[in-house]
């Protein structure tokens, strides 16, 4: 997996430990109305923070892929969908439509100040088990490629 992740582009905030620390402690509201989630809750797991927006067919497909990946790798890998560029009602509708089985959150101004502009959706930030930013994935990534990228974190017996 390390070799595969080396090919990913690191963000400007990847070198900035203050920005990474700010992300770890940032509380994001759930789109399901069940409180807030903090990235540091998922220490020990690889976290895939995938940004999506309403009416984005590629985002919808990516959420479906993340559902399957979560089912296969749940003990070691944690997807998070983070809604941007839409009101809460439209973001919630997308989450319900995709039948997201993992935390779905709403971006806050504070998150966007730390992350900066989302270049396009879907866009995924990858955090290592200790909370360090490893890289990004731009655009829709098929399940097979995700399985290869994160093979070290998915048990073979859990694959379909």
N, C-alpha and C positions, 0 to 999 in steps of 0.2 A: 504494500500500500504506500509506503514512503516514497518509492520511486514514482508511483502514479501521481501522488500529491505534489511532487517536485515540479511537475509540468504546469501546475496551476499558478496563476499570477497572484502574488501577494499584494494586498492593499497597502496604500500609504499608511493607514492606521496600524498595519501589522508591525511596523517598526516602532510605533509609539505605544509604550507600555502604559502611559496614562490613559490613552483612549481605550486600550484593551481592558484596563481595570474598570473604567467607567461602564463599559458594556457588561461586565460581569455582575455589577451591582445594580443595573438598571431594571426597574420593575415595569413590565409591560402588561396592560390590561387584556384579559381573556376576551375573545369574541363570543364565548359561550356564557359570559356573565358569572363565571366562577372565581372571581378575584383576579389577582395579578400573579405573574410568573417572573422569576428572576433567573437569568442565565446560570448563575452559580449553583442553582438547585440541581443542575445536571452534571456537576463535577464527576469525573470518572467515566463519562461517556463522551463519544464524539457527537458534537451537536451540529446539525445542519439547519441553519437559520435561513429559510427560503422566503424571499419577498414575493408577494403576489398582489394583483389588483383585480377589481371586478371586470367581468367581460373579457378576460384574457384566456383564450382557449389553451395556450401553452402552459399557463399557470395552472389551469384546471388539470391538465394531463400530468403536470409535475406533482401536484398534490396526490393524485391517484398512485403515482410511482412511489411517493414517500409513504403512503399508506402501506403498500406492499413491503417496502424496505423495513418499515417499523415492525411489521409482523414477523419478518425474518430475523431481524437484528435487535429487537427491543431491549435486550439486556445491556447492550454495549453502544447503541447508537440512538440518538434522540432527534427526530425531525421537529422543527417548529416552523409553522407558517406564520408570516408576519404581513398583515394587510397594509397596503399603502394606496394613496391616490383614490380614495373612495370613502363615503360615509360608512359608519358602523353597520347600518342596516344592509347595505349592498355587500359589504365584506362578509357579514354573517350569512347572507344568502349564498355566496360562493362556497363558503365552508360547508354549509349544509348540502349543497348540490354535489360537492365532491366527496361527501361522507367522510370527512377528515376524522381519523381515529387517534390523533395525537394533538398536542396543544396548538391552538390557533389564536394568534395574538394580534393586537392592533398597534401599529407604529405610533410612537409619541414624538412630539417635537424634540425632546431630549435625545431620543435614539437617532433621529435624523441629523441632529447636530453632530453627533459622534461619528456616524457612518458616512454622512454626506449624501450626495445625490445617488439614488438608485439608477444605474445606467440604463436598465431595461428589465422587464420582468419576463419570466422568473429569473431571479438572481439569488444565489445561495452563498452565504458565508459559512466556512467550515472551521469549527473550533475543536481543538484536541481535548483529550481527557482532563488536562490541567487548566483548560480555559484559554489556551493560547490560540491565536488566529493562525490557521494553517494555510488558508487560501480561499479562493472563490470559484464558483462554477457559474458561467453565464449561459442563459437560455435553458431550453428544455433538455434534460439528460434522461435517456432511456433507462429502463430498469436494468438491463443487462450491463450497461456501462457503470451504473451505480453499484451493482453487485461486485464488479471487478475492482472499482476504486476502493470499496470498503470491505473487501473480502476478509481482511484480518479481524473484522468486528462482527462478522456474521458466521454462525456455526453452520457447517455443511448440512447437518441434519435438519436445519430449519428451512432450507431452500425447497421450493416446490419441485 
